[in-house]
Amino acid sequence: MSLTDSAGKLSARNKVAGGNRMELLLFRLNGRQLYGINVFKVKEIIPCPRLTQLPKHSHEVIGVAHVRDGTISVIDLGMAIRQPAIKDPKNSFVIITEYNRRTQGFLVHAVDRIINLDWESVHPPPSGSGKNSFLTAVTQMDDQLIEIIDVEKIIASVDPFAQGVSSGILTDEIREKAKNFHILLVDDSSVARHQVERNLEETGVRYTSLTNGREALDYLNALADEGVRVQDEFLMMIADIEMPEMDGYTLTRCVKQDPRLANLPILLHSSLSGIFNEAMVKKVGANYFLAKYDADELAKVVVRQIRSISGE
């Protein structure tokens, strides 16, 4: 099953995302529980190919496969979320995804279907799920709970990568100026949020972190109702695109259409890459777009904004 975009599919998906809607690929691991991931992150679904074992890999990485013109590692998604390994891998499927500029395969037992739903029907995971949960959100369909996987957290736990800002990007002068600035950060993934927080701490700027677009919009509206000029309060807002309650596109559109908030610079930050996002960013009026995650690129945008406000 290929999910590669044709011009028609791209246009249709554009309308889905632009309307605070998402497409969710549903699948099962070992039991009847349905799980989901955003279709925009899925490149292809294939029967499990022949896997080659590699030494010194995390136990969740069950091998590598040759797919088309490249080689990808395959993670047993059951093991990755602390459940039993997928039974009978040879008769299972691999969901090939692109997250954070990486192509990654996930072994699942069965693929169910693709559903189209409103982000408002997608909610943060229950508070009792705990810090170690691999859920980023939940939704419901036909009276059945669907658990949406935090794939960024899985990849970070299995294959962590360096996240620091390279030397030379941040000068002592910039770090000193950064102390006077405040950034609003909005991201539902705890891993992605902490990555950006570490980046901002290196830069020296203060930040306030929120977990979804609805929460961020309510927060900004409350400040504006109190007479606060948000463009003076915040250097910029850095927001994820795929979030429960309200996605980053809708959040941006609401901010830019409100005269009290419209001058707040916005950077949309997404694990989804490609021309689709760039087109949508322009459509909703965001000032910047970056594909996750490159610490240097993010720091450069923040530094550029600091210099701009400082009149340099």
DRENKESE-271317 format. One record per residue (C-alpha): z, x, y. Coordinates in Angstrom, 1 decimal, padded with zeros to 4 digits. Layout:
// DRENKESE-271317
pz, px, py
Z, X, Y
...
//
This chain:
// DRENKESE-271317
pz, px, py
000.0, 000.0, 000.0
-001.1, 001.7, 003.2
000.4, 000.8, 006.6
-001.9, 003.1, 008.6
-002.9, 001.4, 011.9
-006.3, 000.1, 012.5
-007.2, -001.0, 016.0
-006.4, -004.6, 015.1
-003.1, -003.8, 013.5
-002.1, -001.7, 016.4
-002.8, -004.5, 018.8
-000.8, -006.9, 016.7
002.1, -004.6, 016.4
002.0, -004.0, 020.1
002.5, -007.7, 020.7
005.4, -007.8, 018.1
007.3, -004.9, 019.8
006.6, -006.1, 023.3
008.1, -009.4, 022.6
011.5, -008.1, 021.4
010.4, -008.6, 017.8
010.2, -006.3, 014.9
008.6, -006.1, 011.4
011.0, -005.1, 008.6
010.0, -003.7, 005.2
012.3, -005.2, 002.6
013.1, -003.3, -000.6
015.7, -003.1, -003.4
017.6, -000.2, -004.9
019.3, -001.0, -008.2
020.6, -004.5, -007.7
019.7, -007.7, -006.0
020.8, -006.6, -002.5
017.9, -006.4, 000.0
017.6, -003.5, 002.3
015.2, -002.9, 005.2
013.6, -000.3, 007.4
011.4, -000.8, 010.5
007.7, -001.0, 009.4
006.7, 001.1, 012.4
008.4, 004.1, 010.6
006.5, 003.5, 007.4
003.2, 005.3, 006.8
002.5, 004.3, 003.2
004.1, 003.0, 000.0
003.0, 004.5, -003.3
004.1, 004.4, -007.0
006.4, 007.3, -007.6
004.2, 010.4, -008.1
004.8, 013.4, -010.3
007.8, 015.2, -008.8
008.4, 019.0, -008.9
012.0, 020.1, -008.9
013.1, 022.7, -006.4
016.2, 024.8, -006.6
019.0, 024.8, -003.9
018.2, 021.3, -002.6
020.8, 018.6, -001.9
021.3, 016.5, -005.1
019.8, 013.5, -003.2
016.4, 015.3, -003.0
015.0, 014.7, -006.4
011.8, 016.7, -006.0
008.7, 017.3, -004.0
005.4, 015.5, -004.3
001.8, 016.3, -003.3
000.6, 013.3, -001.3
-002.9, 013.4, 000.1
-003.2, 016.7, 002.0
000.4, 017.7, 002.1
003.7, 018.1, 000.3
006.7, 015.9, 001.0
010.3, 016.0, -000.3
011.5, 012.8, -001.9
015.1, 011.5, -001.4
016.7, 009.1, -003.9
017.7, 006.4, -001.4
020.4, 005.0, -003.7
022.1, 008.4, -004.0
021.7, 009.0, -000.3
023.7, 006.0, 000.6
026.4, 006.9, -002.0
025.2, 004.5, -004.7
024.0, 005.2, -008.3
020.7, 007.0, -008.6
017.5, 004.8, -008.9
017.0, 003.8, -012.5
013.6, 004.7, -014.1
012.0, 006.6, -011.2
008.6, 006.7, -013.0
008.4, 002.9, -012.6
009.7, 002.9, -009.0
008.1, 003.4, -005.6
008.2, 006.0, -002.8
008.3, 004.8, 000.8
006.6, 007.5, 002.9
008.0, 007.5, 006.5
007.8, 009.5, 009.7
011.1, 010.0, 011.4
012.0, 012.5, 014.1
008.6, 014.2, 013.7
009.2, 014.7, 009.9
007.3, 013.1, 007.0
009.8, 012.0, 004.4
009.6, 010.1, 001.1
012.3, 007.7, -000.1
012.6, 006.6, -003.7
013.4, 002.9, -004.1
013.3, 000.6, -007.2
011.1, -002.2, -005.8
009.4, -003.2, -002.6
009.8, -006.9, -001.7
007.8, -007.9, 001.4
007.4, -007.4, 005.2
009.1, -009.9, 007.5
008.7, -010.5, 011.2
011.9, -011.3, 013.1
013.4, -011.4, 016.5
015.7, -008.5, 017.5
018.2, -011.0, 018.7
018.7, -012.0, 015.0
019.5, -008.4, 014.1
023.1, -007.4, 014.7
025.3, -004.3, 014.5
026.9, -003.8, 011.1
030.4, -005.4, 010.5
033.2, -003.4, 012.1
034.8, -002.9, 008.7
031.8, -001.0, 007.4
033.3, 002.2, 008.8
032.0, 005.5, 010.3
030.6, 006.7, 007.0
028.4, 003.6, 006.5
024.6, 004.3, 006.3
023.8, 000.9, 007.9
022.5, 000.7, 011.4
022.2, -003.1, 011.5
022.2, -006.3, 009.5
020.2, -009.5, 009.6
019.9, -012.6, 007.4
017.0, -014.4, 005.7
017.2, -017.4, 003.5
021.0, -017.2, 003.4
020.8, -013.6, 002.1
022.2, -010.6, 004.0
019.7, -007.8, 004.7
021.2, -004.4, 005.3
019.1, -002.2, 007.6
019.4, 001.5, 006.7
020.2, 004.2, 009.3
017.5, 006.6, 008.1
018.2, 009.1, 010.8
021.8, 009.5, 009.5
020.5, 010.0, 005.9
018.1, 012.7, 006.9
020.7, 014.4, 009.0
023.2, 014.4, 006.1
020.6, 015.7, 003.6
018.7, 018.1, 005.8
020.5, 018.9, 009.0
018.6, 020.9, 011.6
019.5, 022.9, 014.7
020.0, 020.8, 017.8
021.0, 023.2, 020.6
019.1, 023.8, 023.8
017.3, 027.1, 023.9
018.5, 029.8, 026.2
016.6, 030.0, 029.5
016.2, 026.2, 030.0
019.7, 025.7, 031.4
020.8, 028.0, 034.3
024.3, 028.3, 035.7
023.0, 026.7, 038.8
021.7, 023.7, 036.9
024.9, 023.3, 034.9
026.9, 023.3, 038.2
024.7, 020.7, 039.8
024.7, 018.6, 036.6
028.4, 018.0, 036.9
027.6, 015.7, 039.8
025.4, 013.4, 037.8
026.0, 010.6, 035.3
023.6, 009.4, 032.5
023.6, 006.0, 030.7
022.8, 006.6, 027.0
021.9, 003.7, 024.8
021.3, 004.1, 021.0
022.4, 002.2, 017.9
022.3, 005.2, 015.6
025.5, 007.2, 015.7
023.7, 010.3, 014.6
021.0, 010.0, 017.3
023.6, 009.2, 019.9
025.7, 012.2, 019.0
022.6, 014.5, 019.1
021.9, 013.4, 022.7
025.6, 013.6, 023.7
025.7, 017.2, 022.5
022.6, 017.9, 024.5
024.0, 016.3, 027.7
027.3, 018.2, 027.2
025.3, 021.5, 027.1
023.6, 020.5, 030.2
026.9, 019.6, 031.9
026.0, 016.1, 033.0
028.5, 013.2, 032.4
027.5, 010.3, 030.2
028.4, 006.8, 029.2
027.3, 005.7, 025.7
026.4, 002.2, 024.6
025.1, 000.9, 021.3
022.3, -001.6, 022.0
020.0, -003.0, 024.7
021.9, -006.2, 025.2
025.2, -004.3, 025.8
023.4, -002.0, 028.3
021.8, -004.8, 030.2
025.1, -006.7, 030.5
026.8, -003.5, 031.6
024.2, -002.8, 034.3
024.2, -006.4, 035.5
028.0, -006.3, 035.8
027.8, -003.2, 038.0
025.1, -004.8, 040.2
027.2, -007.9, 040.5
030.0, -005.7, 041.9
027.7, -004.3, 044.5
027.1, -000.9, 042.8
023.7, 000.7, 043.4
022.9, 001.7, 039.8
020.3, 004.3, 040.9
023.1, 006.0, 042.8
025.6, 005.7, 039.9
023.2, 007.1, 037.3
020.8, 009.9, 037.3
018.8, 008.0, 034.6
019.1, 005.8, 031.5
018.1, 007.3, 028.1
017.5, 004.4, 025.7
016.4, 004.2, 022.1
013.5, 001.8, 021.3
014.6, 000.2, 018.0
018.0, -001.5, 018.6
019.7, -004.7, 017.4
020.2, -007.6, 019.8
017.6, -006.2, 022.3
015.1, -003.4, 021.9
014.4, -000.7, 024.4
011.1, -002.2, 025.5
012.8, -005.5, 026.4
015.7, -003.7, 028.0
013.3, -001.6, 030.2
011.3, -004.7, 031.2
014.4, -006.6, 032.2
015.7, -003.6, 034.3
012.4, -003.0, 036.0
012.0, -006.7, 036.9
015.4, -006.9, 038.5
015.3, -005.7, 042.2
018.9, -004.5, 041.9
018.1, -002.3, 038.9
014.4, -001.4, 039.2
014.9, 002.0, 040.8
016.9, 003.3, 037.8
014.7, 006.0, 036.0
014.4, 005.3, 032.3
013.5, 007.6, 029.4
012.7, 005.8, 026.2
013.6, 007.9, 023.2
012.3, 007.0, 019.7
012.1, 008.3, 016.2
008.7, 006.6, 016.2
005.8, 008.8, 017.5
002.2, 008.2, 018.4
000.0, 006.5, 021.0
001.5, 003.1, 020.3
004.7, 004.1, 022.0
003.1, 005.8, 024.9
001.0, 002.6, 025.6
004.1, 000.4, 025.4
006.2, 002.7, 027.6
003.6, 002.4, 030.4
003.3, -001.3, 029.8
007.1, -002.0, 030.3
007.4, 000.5, 033.2
009.6, 003.3, 031.7
009.4, 006.6, 033.5
009.4, 008.9, 030.5
008.9, 008.8, 026.7
010.0, 011.4, 024.1
009.8, 011.3, 020.4
013.0, 012.2, 018.7
014.4, 014.8, 018.4
013.7, 017.9, 020.4
016.7, 019.2, 022.3
014.6, 021.4, 024.6
012.2, 018.6, 025.7
015.1, 016.3, 026.4
017.0, 018.9, 028.4
013.8, 019.7, 030.4
013.5, 016.0, 031.4
017.1, 015.9, 032.5
016.7, 019.1, 034.5
013.5, 017.9, 036.1
015.3, 014.7, 037.2
018.3, 016.7, 038.6
015.9, 018.9, 040.6
014.0, 015.9, 041.8
017.2, 014.2, 043.1
018.4, 017.5, 044.6
015.2, 017.8, 046.6
013.8, 020.9, 044.8
//
